[in-house]
């Protein structure tokens, strides 16, 4: 990396805004932070006196907790606001709520929101760093970065790998960030799912589209299964979970079509037996819990870099 | 003030009479009393004289598709502020859509609108009633009384008529009362709660898309119903290439169809929403370059009959929010002339065609006065300075709302004088002296 390089983003709203050099910087920083979580005293004073607000409009246990653990391991003070407790329930707009939070002078707001573009809206209206913890079906950059970190650890190098992402591509912000991130780092990404779950122009983000799971995973180094949201069945996107599992679920047969050393990923939470065979989720190829561990390190890195660390 | 106004040396563009030349126009007692060669009128002892060298004198513009928001949402616009903005845009008449609160599905609301418009005095206002009571798509509104009260057409604009049988009956019954049926073409099960044009950009932004077929399927249905019933239909805010192909084909077959588009559909593409710009959020959504090219062609070849603005004022509260929750629509009355003149400067339209699209044809389609500078007609006139340059800013807007994706644009061409019924409703300050 260029010795002059500095991470110069005030916000992290999506991987689309980060260069491959920025991504390198986050991953390197995360690697160096990962060790902190392995110590018996899991806390460093790096961000003592800093204030971070976790602003979560959508239920999310793992992402919220991961950000909170990350912030606390660096001694930042964290505050959590969830939808049910926030003033938006009383009719306040997102911008007004954000302005009120900003008036309390936090150093960073971490936003999870069901609407695409909400993180950008916030960043445009408050003078505080914003980290997007998932906005609608747009992006989930910290998840994308932790996935990149996990693959890099397992494979040594991202460039040249074949990544197969299977499932609901249309409604998955994780898929969007992963397609952008992996292709920026030189991997090839193939997506596959029912045609109803493949959105138009996904190729423009850097993915190839495959019509069959077996073809998608052929020669793959990484298979990532995405969660099928059961509520999506209201909109006629696929006939049944049963049929989905049969034609698009990641089974042993699917894994056998990939490279022998393929790793299996899932952003969680898993519908066991729907998108992923339970044995595979817990098997030796699975790096799913590693993803969770790396999530803390990546989020530590993001918070640290955003606050001007280098 | 209704007196004598002498408009000297302007370029009179009056397609209805086949006129495009430098002439003088005299207005007396609210009517056009003479259109003659310059320097042939005797000196007037009283009244106003304007020297309009370099400016166009055209029949007052007629916007057949606006939302005035009164009654019900006066914080967005009132009939007074909306018609004042219309006058400043060169419009002498507007047709207002029925999606007020309450919906204009009855004579009481229609009468109220007309009374408010008369009180304001900035423009003729032609209420358009609802097709269905409450625009719920269930029962026909009382077309006869709406017509008696002064409505000129019916539509559930903002919403389609989902029930094909109801639309068929609306076409049949509107004919009895000489009301124009205006179609808001949208197949709701396809558009769902989409927020922008369906395609790669929507995918990248993570926004639910509205596919172009959502419009085209309904255009096709309504053209088929118009042909079947033998009644005329007007297709509002056409935004896609295939809709235009369908309309072109229907016209060729002799179906009584007319159609409008709005300046934003020939000026912008979906790219304007990138970055979640809610000021460019509208329904139908901004489309692609291929659609824009098709609209330009259709404006030239007559497939499109009118340019209407779909002036849709919204307060900041309605736009400053998450993109998919933000209100649809933009204001348009004060930008229609410069945006259309751009096409004239780029030789995509000629001046005569511009006047047809913005005045002659809307008058004909709605069956209302205007669209001509014939001697003896009410003096509804717009004077346009095609050279005038200005920056379109929030401060300059006369509409009560500021929701325009054109804020900050450098514009060229503007209405500098608007006369309705012989009365000056708008004069650009400092632009010319009497």
Interface residues (C-beta under 8 A of the other chain):
Chain A: X16 X93 X94 X95 X113 X115 X116 X117 X118 X120 X121 X135 X136 X137 X138 X139 X170 X173 X176 X199 X200 X201 X202 X203 X204 X205 X235
Chain B: X192 X198 X199 X200 X201 X202 X203 X204 X205 X206 X207 X208 X209 X275 X276 X317 X320 X321 X322 X323 X324 X325
